[in-house]
Amino acid sequence: MLTTAQRVDNGIAWLDYRRPNWRNRINWAALDMASMNDCVLGQTGGWSDPRREVPYGLSHYGFKNDLDSGITYEELDTEWRRRA
């Protein structure tokens, strides 16, 4: 099972490859991973393509919570701010 940090690292790698300069488009103060508009994907181009392009599901990349493993949106918010 992946940790929150590992999931966010996967998401960072995906964004670096698919959406160059994504960090410059994020309003970190408004970041809210529970919001489709204020999450990392929402702020960098939307949700339309990632669902088709991420082979292991959105939670594997830290784009979505994973209640089965106990990872919450609050933990994702914190980890995205810390790691990005």
Biopython code that builds the backbone (N, CA, C, O; Angstrom):
import numpy as np
from Bio.PDB.StructureBuilder import StructureBuilder

atoms = [
    (1, "MET", "N", (0.835, -1.174, 0.000)),
    (1, "MET", "CA", (0.000, 0.000, 0.000)),
    (1, "MET", "C", (0.890, 1.251, 0.000)),
    (1, "MET", "O", (1.864, 1.333, 0.748)),
    (2, "LEU", "N", (0.544, 2.199, -0.833)),
    (2, "LEU", "CA", (1.332, 3.427, -0.954)),
    (2, "LEU", "C", (0.995, 4.420, 0.155)),
    (2, "LEU", "O", (-0.156, 4.525, 0.579)),
    (3, "THR", "N", (2.004, 5.140, 0.615)),
    (3, "THR", "CA", (1.782, 6.213, 1.576)),
    (3, "THR", "C", (1.245, 7.442, 0.843)),
    (3, "THR", "O", (1.244, 7.497, -0.387)),
    (4, "THR", "N", (0.797, 8.409, 1.609)),
    (4, "THR", "CA", (0.337, 9.666, 1.012)),
    (4, "THR", "C", (1.475, 10.327, 0.246)),
    (4, "THR", "O", (1.265, 10.821, -0.862)),
    (5, "ALA", "N", (2.659, 10.345, 0.810)),
    (5, "ALA", "CA", (3.820, 10.968, 0.152)),
    (5, "ALA", "C", (4.140, 10.268, -1.164)),
    (5, "ALA", "O", (4.429, 10.936, -2.157)),
    (6, "GLN", "N", (4.096, 8.951, -1.193)),
    (6, "GLN", "CA", (4.373, 8.217, -2.427)),
    (6, "GLN", "C", (3.326, 8.517, -3.500)),
    (6, "GLN", "O", (3.655, 8.646, -4.680)),
    (7, "ARG", "N", (2.087, 8.623, -3.088)),
    (7, "ARG", "CA", (1.013, 8.934, -4.044)),
    (7, "ARG", "C", (1.214, 10.322, -4.643)),
    (7, "ARG", "O", (1.096, 10.513, -5.854)),
    (8, "VAL", "N", (1.519, 11.282, -3.782)),
    (8, "VAL", "CA", (1.738, 12.651, -4.271)),
    (8, "VAL", "C", (2.973, 12.692, -5.169)),
    (8, "VAL", "O", (2.969, 13.394, -6.180)),
    (9, "ASP", "N", (4.011, 11.967, -4.826)),
    (9, "ASP", "CA", (5.190, 11.896, -5.711)),
    (9, "ASP", "C", (4.800, 11.350, -7.083)),
    (9, "ASP", "O", (5.283, 11.842, -8.102)),
    (10, "ASN", "N", (3.939, 10.345, -7.119)),
    (10, "ASN", "CA", (3.439, 9.825, -8.401)),
    (10, "ASN", "C", (2.694, 10.913, -9.170)),
    (10, "ASN", "O", (2.867, 11.054, -10.381)),
    (11, "GLY", "N", (1.869, 11.676, -8.466)),
    (11, "GLY", "CA", (1.124, 12.756, -9.100)),
    (11, "GLY", "C", (2.026, 13.852, -9.631)),
    (11, "GLY", "O", (1.792, 14.387, -10.714)),
    (12, "ILE", "N", (3.055, 14.184, -8.871)),
    (12, "ILE", "CA", (4.019, 15.197, -9.315)),
    (12, "ILE", "C", (4.713, 14.733, -10.594)),
    (12, "ILE", "O", (4.863, 15.506, -11.540)),
    (13, "ALA", "N", (5.127, 13.487, -10.617)),
    (13, "ALA", "CA", (5.792, 12.950, -11.820)),
    (13, "ALA", "C", (4.847, 12.980, -13.019)),
    (13, "ALA", "O", (5.262, 13.319, -14.127)),
    (14, "TRP", "N", (3.577, 12.627, -12.805)),
    (14, "TRP", "CA", (2.590, 12.635, -13.893)),
    (14, "TRP", "C", (2.384, 14.059, -14.402)),
    (14, "TRP", "O", (2.364, 14.293, -15.610)),
    (15, "LEU", "N", (2.233, 15.009, -13.479)),
    (15, "LEU", "CA", (2.036, 16.402, -13.878)),
    (15, "LEU", "C", (3.265, 16.969, -14.576)),
    (15, "LEU", "O", (3.135, 17.688, -15.566)),
    (16, "ASP", "N", (4.454, 16.655, -14.076)),
    (16, "ASP", "CA", (5.684, 17.131, -14.721)),
    (16, "ASP", "C", (5.740, 16.672, -16.176)),
    (16, "ASP", "O", (6.195, 17.412, -17.048)),
    (17, "TYR", "N", (5.280, 15.462, -16.431)),
    (17, "TYR", "CA", (5.310, 14.913, -17.787)),
    (17, "TYR", "C", (4.160, 15.436, -18.651)),
    (17, "TYR", "O", (4.364, 15.792, -19.812)),
    (18, "ARG", "N", (2.955, 15.482, -18.082)),
    (18, "ARG", "CA", (1.753, 15.813, -18.864)),
    (18, "ARG", "C", (1.405, 17.302, -18.891)),
    (18, "ARG", "O", (0.810, 17.782, -19.856)),
    (19, "ARG", "N", (1.768, 18.022, -17.849)),
    (19, "ARG", "CA", (1.390, 19.437, -17.744)),
    (19, "ARG", "C", (2.574, 20.258, -17.258)),
    (19, "ARG", "O", (2.595, 20.723, -16.118)),
    (20, "PRO", "N", (3.560, 20.432, -18.131)),
    (20, "PRO", "CA", (4.756, 21.193, -17.740)),
    (20, "PRO", "C", (4.391, 22.559, -17.149)),
    (20, "PRO", "O", (3.400, 23.172, -17.544)),
    (21, "ASN", "N", (5.191, 23.014, -16.215)),
    (21, "ASN", "CA", (4.993, 24.305, -15.531)),
    (21, "ASN", "C", (3.710, 24.350, -14.710)),
    (21, "ASN", "O", (3.197, 25.433, -14.429)),
    (22, "TRP", "N", (3.195, 23.212, -14.329)),
    (22, "TRP", "CA", (1.939, 23.151, -13.577)),
    (22, "TRP", "C", (2.038, 23.873, -12.239)),
    (22, "TRP", "O", (1.048, 24.433, -11.768)),
    (23, "ARG", "N", (3.219, 23.868, -11.617)),
    (23, "ARG", "CA", (3.366, 24.510, -10.298)),
    (23, "ARG", "C", (3.049, 26.005, -10.358)),
    (23, "ARG", "O", (2.555, 26.581, -9.389)),
    (24, "ASN", "N", (3.334, 26.624, -11.496)),
    (24, "ASN", "CA", (3.082, 28.060, -11.639)),
    (24, "ASN", "C", (1.602, 28.388, -11.754)),
    (24, "ASN", "O", (1.221, 29.551, -11.616)),
    (25, "ARG", "N", (0.780, 27.415, -11.999)),
    (25, "ARG", "CA", (-0.660, 27.639, -12.151)),
    (25, "ARG", "C", (-1.458, 27.371, -10.880)),
    (25, "ARG", "O", (-2.669, 27.591, -10.849)),
    (26, "ILE", "N", (-0.797, 26.904, -9.848)),
    (26, "ILE", "CA", (-1.494, 26.538, -8.609)),
    (26, "ILE", "C", (-1.594, 27.728, -7.667)),
    (26, "ILE", "O", (-0.602, 28.405, -7.397)),
    (27, "ASN", "N", (-2.793, 27.974, -7.174)),
    (27, "ASN", "CA", (-2.997, 28.911, -6.071)),
    (27, "ASN", "C", (-2.943, 28.044, -4.814)),
    (27, "ASN", "O", (-3.944, 27.440, -4.428)),
    (28, "TRP", "N", (-1.774, 27.984, -4.180)),
    (28, "TRP", "CA", (-1.563, 27.074, -3.064)),
    (28, "TRP", "C", (-2.441, 27.421, -1.870)),
    (28, "TRP", "O", (-2.822, 26.531, -1.110)),
    (29, "ALA", "N", (-2.767, 28.691, -1.694)),
    (29, "ALA", "CA", (-3.637, 29.083, -0.579)),
    (29, "ALA", "C", (-5.053, 28.548, -0.777)),
    (29, "ALA", "O", (-5.751, 28.262, 0.196)),
    (30, "ALA", "N", (-5.473, 28.413, -2.021)),
    (30, "ALA", "CA", (-6.830, 27.939, -2.315)),
    (30, "ALA", "C", (-6.900, 26.424, -2.533)),
    (30, "ALA", "O", (-7.985, 25.872, -2.717)),
    (31, "LEU", "N", (-5.744, 25.753, -2.513)),
    (31, "LEU", "CA", (-5.730, 24.321, -2.791)),
    (31, "LEU", "C", (-6.695, 23.569, -1.886)),
    (31, "LEU", "O", (-6.660, 23.706, -0.663)),
    (32, "ASP", "N", (-7.551, 22.778, -2.504)),
    (32, "ASP", "CA", (-8.511, 21.940, -1.784)),
    (32, "ASP", "C", (-8.726, 20.692, -2.623)),
    (32, "ASP", "O", (-9.479, 20.714, -3.597)),
    (33, "MET", "N", (-8.071, 19.610, -2.249)),
    (33, "MET", "CA", (-8.122, 18.392, -3.042)),
    (33, "MET", "C", (-9.512, 17.771, -3.084)),
    (33, "MET", "O", (-9.766, 16.901, -3.918)),
    (34, "ALA", "N", (-10.413, 18.192, -2.214)),
    (34, "ALA", "CA", (-11.790, 17.682, -2.235)),
    (34, "ALA", "C", (-12.653, 18.418, -3.254)),
    (34, "ALA", "O", (-13.779, 18.000, -3.524)),
    (35, "SER", "N", (-12.140, 19.509, -3.823)),
    (35, "SER", "CA", (-12.880, 20.329, -4.781)),
    (35, "SER", "C", (-12.387, 20.066, -6.204)),
    (35, "SER", "O", (-11.185, 20.100, -6.466)),
    (36, "MET", "N", (-13.309, 19.807, -7.107)),
    (36, "MET", "CA", (-12.908, 19.573, -8.499)),
    (36, "MET", "C", (-12.325, 20.831, -9.145)),
    (36, "MET", "O", (-11.579, 20.736, -10.119)),
    (37, "ASN", "N", (-12.658, 22.000, -8.613)),
    (37, "ASN", "CA", (-12.133, 23.247, -9.171)),
    (37, "ASN", "C", (-10.821, 23.684, -8.525)),
    (37, "ASN", "O", (-9.959, 24.250, -9.198)),
    (38, "ASP", "N", (-10.665, 23.430, -7.244)),
    (38, "ASP", "CA", (-9.511, 23.936, -6.505)),
    (38, "ASP", "C", (-8.448, 22.887, -6.216)),
    (38, "ASP", "O", (-7.458, 23.185, -5.548)),
    (39, "CYS", "N", (-8.633, 21.659, -6.706)),
    (39, "CYS", "CA", (-7.612, 20.629, -6.547)),
    (39, "CYS", "C", (-6.488, 20.875, -7.555)),
    (39, "CYS", "O", (-6.580, 21.777, -8.387)),
    (40, "VAL", "N", (-5.452, 20.084, -7.475)),
    (40, "VAL", "CA", (-4.313, 20.244, -8.378)),
    (40, "VAL", "C", (-4.754, 20.098, -9.836)),
    (40, "VAL", "O", (-4.367, 20.904, -10.682)),
    (41, "LEU", "N", (-5.550, 19.089, -10.131)),
    (41, "LEU", "CA", (-5.992, 18.894, -11.519)),
    (41, "LEU", "C", (-6.911, 20.014, -11.980)),
    (41, "LEU", "O", (-6.784, 20.498, -13.105)),
    (42, "GLY", "N", (-7.830, 20.426, -11.127)),
    (42, "GLY", "CA", (-8.756, 21.492, -11.486)),
    (42, "GLY", "C", (-8.063, 22.803, -11.788)),
    (42, "GLY", "O", (-8.486, 23.548, -12.673)),
    (43, "GLN", "N", (-6.995, 23.088, -11.051)),
    (43, "GLN", "CA", (-6.260, 24.338, -11.245)),
    (43, "GLN", "C", (-5.274, 24.286, -12.415)),
    (43, "GLN", "O", (-4.774, 25.325, -12.845)),
    (44, "THR", "N", (-4.994, 23.101, -12.928)),
    (44, "THR", "CA", (-3.979, 22.996, -13.984)),
    (44, "THR", "C", (-4.512, 22.510, -15.321)),
    (44, "THR", "O", (-3.728, 22.162, -16.204)),
    (45, "GLY", "N", (-5.809, 22.479, -15.485)),
    (45, "GLY", "CA", (-6.331, 22.078, -16.787)),
    (45, "GLY", "C", (-7.554, 21.205, -16.758)),
    (45, "GLY", "O", (-8.076, 20.834, -17.810)),
    (46, "GLY", "N", (-8.021, 20.871, -15.583)),
    (46, "GLY", "CA", (-9.266, 20.131, -15.487)),
    (46, "GLY", "C", (-9.112, 18.632, -15.387)),
    (46, "GLY", "O", (-8.009, 18.086, -15.373)),
    (47, "TRP", "N", (-10.248, 17.995, -15.319)),
    (47, "TRP", "CA", (-10.343, 16.562, -15.049)),
    (47, "TRP", "C", (-10.589, 15.714, -16.272)),
    (47, "TRP", "O", (-10.614, 14.489, -16.149)),
    (48, "SER", "N", (-10.770, 16.278, -17.419)),
    (48, "SER", "CA", (-11.233, 15.482, -18.557)),
    (48, "SER", "C", (-10.266, 14.384, -18.976)),
    (48, "SER", "O", (-10.704, 13.264, -19.237)),
    (49, "ASP", "N", (-8.962, 14.665, -19.052)),
    (49, "ASP", "CA", (-8.043, 13.652, -19.544)),
    (49, "ASP", "C", (-7.436, 12.732, -18.494)),
    (49, "ASP", "O", (-7.152, 11.582, -18.830)),
    (50, "PRO", "N", (-7.214, 13.149, -17.243)),
    (50, "PRO", "CA", (-6.498, 12.272, -16.322)),
    (50, "PRO", "C", (-7.172, 10.926, -16.089)),
    (50, "PRO", "O", (-6.482, 9.919, -15.932)),
    (51, "ARG", "N", (-8.480, 10.884, -16.063)),
    (51, "ARG", "CA", (-9.149, 9.610, -15.798)),
    (51, "ARG", "C", (-8.822, 8.583, -16.867)),
    (51, "ARG", "O", (-8.789, 7.385, -16.586)),
    (52, "ARG", "N", (-8.584, 9.030, -18.070)),
    (52, "ARG", "CA", (-8.231, 8.112, -19.153)),
    (52, "ARG", "C", (-6.739, 7.819, -19.196)),
    (52, "ARG", "O", (-6.322, 6.778, -19.702)),
    (53, "GLU", "N", (-5.939, 8.731, -18.668)),
    (53, "GLU", "CA", (-4.491, 8.635, -18.831)),
    (53, "GLU", "C", (-3.745, 8.044, -17.639)),
    (53, "GLU", "O", (-2.599, 7.619, -17.789)),
    (54, "VAL", "N", (-4.353, 8.008, -16.481)),
    (54, "VAL", "CA", (-3.643, 7.462, -15.319)),
    (54, "VAL", "C", (-3.977, 5.978, -15.190)),
    (54, "VAL", "O", (-5.125, 5.616, -14.933)),
    (55, "PRO", "N", (-2.982, 5.130, -15.368)),
    (55, "PRO", "CA", (-3.251, 3.693, -15.439)),
    (55, "PRO", "C", (-3.677, 3.046, -14.121)),
    (55, "PRO", "O", (-4.283, 1.975, -14.144)),
    (56, "TYR", "N", (-3.386, 3.653, -12.991)),
    (56, "TYR", "CA", (-3.684, 3.006, -11.709)),
    (56, "TYR", "C", (-4.795, 3.681, -10.920)),
    (56, "TYR", "O", (-5.022, 3.321, -9.765)),
    (57, "GLY", "N", (-5.487, 4.639, -11.501)),
    (57, "GLY", "CA", (-6.553, 5.342, -10.795)),
    (57, "GLY", "C", (-6.064, 6.621, -10.144)),
    (57, "GLY", "O", (-4.879, 6.766, -9.844)),
    (58, "LEU", "N", (-6.976, 7.533, -9.932)),
    (58, "LEU", "CA", (-6.629, 8.857, -9.424)),
    (58, "LEU", "C", (-6.000, 8.830, -8.035)),
    (58, "LEU", "O", (-5.121, 9.644, -7.751)),
    (59, "SER", "N", (-6.420, 7.926, -7.171)),
    (59, "SER", "CA", (-5.856, 7.905, -5.815)),
    (59, "SER", "C", (-4.391, 7.457, -5.808)),
    (59, "SER", "O", (-3.643, 7.831, -4.905)),
    (60, "HIS", "N", (-3.977, 6.676, -6.779)),
    (60, "HIS", "CA", (-2.578, 6.237, -6.879)),
    (60, "HIS", "C", (-1.640, 7.432, -7.096)),
    (60, "HIS", "O", (-0.458, 7.368, -6.757)),
    (61, "TYR", "N", (-2.164, 8.499, -7.651)),
    (61, "TYR", "CA", (-1.389, 9.701, -7.962)),
    (61, "TYR", "C", (-1.651, 10.842, -6.979)),
    (61, "TYR", "O", (-1.208, 11.967, -7.205)),
    (62, "GLY", "N", (-2.361, 10.561, -5.904)),
    (62, "GLY", "CA", (-2.642, 11.601, -4.918)),
    (62, "GLY", "C", (-3.624, 12.642, -5.389)),
    (62, "GLY", "O", (-3.689, 13.734, -4.824)),
    (63, "PHE", "N", (-4.400, 12.322, -6.428)),
    (63, "PHE", "CA", (-5.402, 13.257, -6.945)),
    (63, "PHE", "C", (-6.756, 13.064, -6.264)),
    (63, "PHE", "O", (-7.644, 13.905, -6.404)),
    (64, "LYS", "N", (-6.916, 11.978, -5.538)),
    (64, "LYS", "CA", (-8.191, 11.650, -4.912)),
    (64, "LYS", "C", (-7.895, 10.919, -3.607)),
    (64, "LYS", "O", (-6.879, 10.238, -3.476)),
    (65, "ASN", "N", (-8.809, 11.076, -2.638)),
    (65, "ASN", "CA", (-8.624, 10.361, -1.379)),
    (65, "ASN", "C", (-8.792, 8.860, -1.591)),
    (65, "ASN", "O", (-9.285, 8.413, -2.627)),
    (66, "ASP", "N", (-8.377, 8.102, -0.600)),
    (66, "ASP", "CA", (-8.520, 6.649, -0.645)),
    (66, "ASP", "C", (-8.919, 6.185, 0.738)),
    (66, "ASP", "O", (-8.070, 5.889, 1.578)),
    (67, "LEU", "N", (-10.213, 6.124, 0.966)),
    (67, "LEU", "CA", (-10.705, 5.783, 2.291)),
    (67, "LEU", "C", (-10.371, 4.349, 2.674)),
    (67, "LEU", "O", (-10.270, 4.039, 3.861)),
    (68, "ASP", "N", (-10.198, 3.477, 1.699)),
    (68, "ASP", "CA", (-9.828, 2.094, 2.003)),
    (68, "ASP", "C", (-8.477, 2.020, 2.715)),
    (68, "ASP", "O", (-8.253, 1.141, 3.547)),
    (69, "SER", "N", (-7.594, 2.937, 2.385)),
    (69, "SER", "CA", (-6.287, 2.949, 3.037)),
    (69, "SER", "C", (-6.184, 4.055, 4.092)),
    (69, "SER", "O", (-5.123, 4.249, 4.684)),
    (70, "GLY", "N", (-7.270, 4.772, 4.324)),
    (70, "GLY", "CA", (-7.297, 5.792, 5.366)),
    (70, "GLY", "C", (-6.727, 7.138, 4.970)),
    (70, "GLY", "O", (-6.489, 7.976, 5.840)),
    (71, "ILE", "N", (-6.501, 7.373, 3.697)),
    (71, "ILE", "CA", (-5.947, 8.652, 3.244)),
    (71, "ILE", "C", (-7.089, 9.634, 2.991)),
    (71, "ILE", "O", (-7.997, 9.365, 2.204)),
    (72, "THR", "N", (-7.025, 10.769, 3.668)),
    (72, "THR", "CA", (-8.082, 11.774, 3.576)),
    (72, "THR", "C", (-7.667, 12.929, 2.669)),
    (72, "THR", "O", (-6.495, 13.079, 2.321)),
    (73, "TYR", "N", (-8.653, 13.738, 2.296)),
    (73, "TYR", "CA", (-8.356, 14.928, 1.493)),
    (73, "TYR", "C", (-7.481, 15.905, 2.265)),
    (73, "TYR", "O", (-6.633, 16.572, 1.673)),
    (74, "GLU", "N", (-7.672, 16.000, 3.577)),
    (74, "GLU", "CA", (-6.852, 16.901, 4.384)),
    (74, "GLU", "C", (-5.381, 16.482, 4.332)),
    (74, "GLU", "O", (-4.493, 17.327, 4.224)),
    (75, "GLU", "N", (-5.134, 15.189, 4.408)),
    (75, "GLU", "CA", (-3.754, 14.701, 4.302)),
    (75, "GLU", "C", (-3.177, 14.996, 2.921)),
    (75, "GLU", "O", (-2.005, 15.352, 2.795)),
    (76, "LEU", "N", (-3.995, 14.848, 1.898)),
    (76, "LEU", "CA", (-3.524, 15.161, 0.542)),
    (76, "LEU", "C", (-3.206, 16.641, 0.398)),
    (76, "LEU", "O", (-2.184, 16.998, -0.188)),
    (77, "ASP", "N", (-4.069, 17.511, 0.926)),
    (77, "ASP", "CA", (-3.795, 18.956, 0.882)),
    (77, "ASP", "C", (-2.427, 19.256, 1.491)),
    (77, "ASP", "O", (-1.608, 19.954, 0.893)),
    (78, "THR", "N", (-2.195, 18.722, 2.679)),
    (78, "THR", "CA", (-0.939, 18.960, 3.393)),
    (78, "THR", "C", (0.251, 18.432, 2.604)),
    (78, "THR", "O", (1.261, 19.119, 2.458)),
    (79, "GLU", "N", (0.128, 17.222, 2.101)),
    (79, "GLU", "CA", (1.257, 16.601, 1.397)),
    (79, "GLU", "C", (1.555, 17.297, 0.078)),
    (79, "GLU", "O", (2.724, 17.461, -0.271)),
    (80, "TRP", "N", (0.530, 17.711, -0.667)),
    (80, "TRP", "CA", (0.765, 18.445, -1.926)),
    (80, "TRP", "C", (1.497, 19.751, -1.642)),
    (80, "TRP", "O", (2.437, 20.102, -2.356)),
    (81, "ARG", "N", (1.080, 20.468, -0.616)),
    (81, "ARG", "CA", (1.757, 21.732, -0.284)),
    (81, "ARG", "C", (3.203, 21.463, 0.124)),
    (81, "ARG", "O", (4.098, 22.218, -0.257)),
    (82, "ARG", "N", (3.442, 20.421, 0.877)),
    (82, "ARG", "CA", (4.773, 20.097, 1.368)),
    (82, "ARG", "C", (5.709, 19.651, 0.240)),
    (82, "ARG", "O", (6.868, 20.066, 0.205)),
    (83, "ARG", "N", (5.232, 18.827, -0.665)),
    (83, "ARG", "CA", (6.102, 18.183, -1.640)),
    (83, "ARG", "C", (6.244, 18.972, -2.940)),
    (83, "ARG", "O", (7.256, 18.846, -3.629)),
    (84, "ALA", "N", (5.266, 19.767, -3.275)),
    (84, "ALA", "CA", (5.326, 20.507, -4.540)),
    (84, "ALA", "C", (5.921, 21.857, -4.276)),
    (84, "ALA", "O", (6.070, 22.658, -5.199)),
]
sb = StructureBuilder()
sb.init_structure("model")
sb.init_model(0)
sb.init_chain("A")
sb.init_seg("    ")
for serial, (resi, resn, name, xyz) in enumerate(atoms, 1):
    if name == "N":
        sb.init_residue(resn, " ", resi, " ")
    sb.init_atom(name, np.array(xyz, "f"), 0.0, 1.0, " ", f" {name:<3s}", serial, name[0])
structure = sb.get_structure()
